Amino acid sequence: MSPENSQAGSGGAQPILELKGLTKRFGGLTAVNEVSFTVTEGGISGLIGPNGAGKTTVFNLITGVYRVSSGDILFRGRSIANQEPFRIADAGVTRTFQNIRLFKNLSVLDNVLTACHTSARYGLFEAFFRLPIFAREEKALREKAMELLGIMGLAERADIISNNLPYGLQRRLEITRALALDPKLLLLDEPAAGMNPDETIQLMNLIAEIRRKFKLSVLVIEHHMDLIMGICEHIHVLNFGCTLADGQPELVANDPKVVEAYLGAEETE
Amino acid sequence: MEYILGIFELSAINLVAVLGLSILTGFTGLFSFGHAGFMAIGAYLSAILTKNFHLPFVVGILAAGLAAGLVSLLLGRLTLKLKGDYFCIATMGFGEAVRLVFSNWTYVNGARGMASIPKYDDLSLAIPFVTALVAVVVSWNLVNSRQGRNMVAVREEELAAQMAGIDVLRSKMTALVVSAILAGIAGALMANFIGFIAPKTFNMTKSTELTIIVIFGGLGSISGSVVGAFILTALPEVFRAFSDWRLVFYGLAVIVIMVGRPQGLLGGMELTPSGFRKSMAARRARAEFARLKAEGGGAA
């Protein structure tokens, strides 16, 4: 396979994220039913399925937005199920949203700077009175934020209010903000939504580059099959909250059940 | 001359309370209509300590801030999990409850209020100004720290803030406690400046007045709160010539400004050289954006 894969393999094929029989019920509706899969360390995995299959619900369960009804979520071997969302983020799982959720009225720099906060060591008292440690740490934060913006090609736009960025760059900024927490696992919820084929290819390259540069694992929800087939080493397919298929892209794409879920059964034609 | 000084004193005292509310409402996005309750706690405590126990003003001020802060910690534990409007209503209930407690407490003369509280004179008249100055510096430092940015993130987009590793509840709690401490201190300053306090001094109109000043000055702007506190404290005095009509003019003036400038006088920007540069840059970016949009629309 490609050199990137072999490099990712050198970290060992241990799972960084394991879902075990994950179930979420909203009243009588089972949105996610006994879903189990793993994301390998350093890998890029895809989560696909028709609309309403429960993909975003899985993200919300992993990040602690929803409480798990039953089953478990292990991150680096430790359970993170039902923990406070900010603790999960702190532990190294960050995400982006299907409908972009930036801090709209803040500048590009401030969006990233805000997310850098966990690397600062000063407390409230030091902040109130601007003790020397405050200045030192703030300077380090700003440098880190600017460096990230530089890597992501947003440095010249640091002072622009994020709401005024073009759509594609808003998505990019959201990813940058997620990276500011030094995550080990990045969850991307339809990052290519609304993008044209050109932008989608750019995004694909960006995701691969991020994975390499920041040495992290990626789980991506996407409808653009080109993107999924192009970068994912592993795909998990959901339909009506249940696992439909799981495995390497080529195998999944030719699975009759997957084809049926996406295109309808052959017999009924 | 003394009259003018008095207006400035009152403005400085209001400013201390307004700064706290600015942090809570303007930067963290939590509306409160009960901060007069925290002022009442501070005012009565300082009045009791300086009048009945003959302690120095400074002790009254520090105790007032501490007590209001502790009470807010309890209030926050009970109410900060409530979303938006419900928190606002809870604070309203809190403010009224505090007022009624003091109305029915005979030790502090109930509804008749406490009179002949030791007053600031000569040198100690500087106390409100010094306190206001310290409050401005501390508030400014807070909103420009990582804790302050977390508060703004909570205001902007709570879910995204959580995903950015921000303990939303803790950020809200910090904002509430800081705002309560400042309100308590403002209450103490008021008690020892005027020399007389009654429960009705701290009714909901007072809470509303503080919130109006914050919104008028502009949400998310410390300098806006400073300007707002001085203008809106002085405004009723300027209109004193209209006697009974002055509060009507006050109300009209606020309406006119809010209609003309809904974001408040200095909403989201600061009166500093870099703040000015930023707002000019933002204005240019908006114009550019509009131009690109218009061109894009024309091409399509």
Interface residues (C-beta under 8 A of the other chain):
Chain A: T63 G64 V65 E84 P85 F86 A89 D90 T94 R95 F97 R101 L102 F103 K104 N105 L106 S107 D110 L113 T114 A115 C116 H117 T118 A120 Y122 L124 A127 F128 F129 R130 F134 E138 L141 D159 I160 I161 N164 R177 A178 A180 L181
Chain B: V138 N141 L142 S145 R146 Q147 G148 R149 N150 V152 A153 E156 E157 L159 A160 A161 Q162 M163 A164 G165 I166 D167 V168 T174 G268 K278 A281 A282 A285 R286 F289
